[in-house]
C-alpha cells in the first residue's frame, strides 16, 4: 500500500495543505488516499480543528480566495468553459 505524503513547507495562503505522491515509487491507490485522510482527521482532532471538509470548493479569483458549494462551482466551471470554448464539464 502506498502513502501520500505531505509536501514539507507547503501550506499556501495559511489555508491549503498541499499533498503529493511519488508516482515513480508507487501509484496512489484508494488505500493510500484513505490512509492520508485518516491521518489528517486524527491530526485535526488532536488540535481541535477539521482538516478534512468536502463540502465547499475553494478557488482563487484574482488575489481573493472564494468558497462555494460543489453545485455552484460546477455551474461556474460550465460558464468558464463556455466562455473559453471548452464544453467538457
CORRA-V139582 format. One line per field, one symbol per residue. ss: DSSP state (@ for helix, = for strand, . for the rest). phi: phi as a letter, one per 40 degrees, with the letter a starting at -180 (. if undefined). A space follows every 50 residues. Layout:
BEGIN
ss = ???
phi = ???
END
This chain:
BEGIN
ss = ....========...=====.........@@@@@@@@@@@@@@@@@@... .....======..======@@@@@@@@@@@@@@@.....
phi = .cbcbccdgbbcffabccbabccccaccbdcccdccccccccccccbgbb cbacccbbacbgccbbbbcccccdccccccccccgbbcc
END
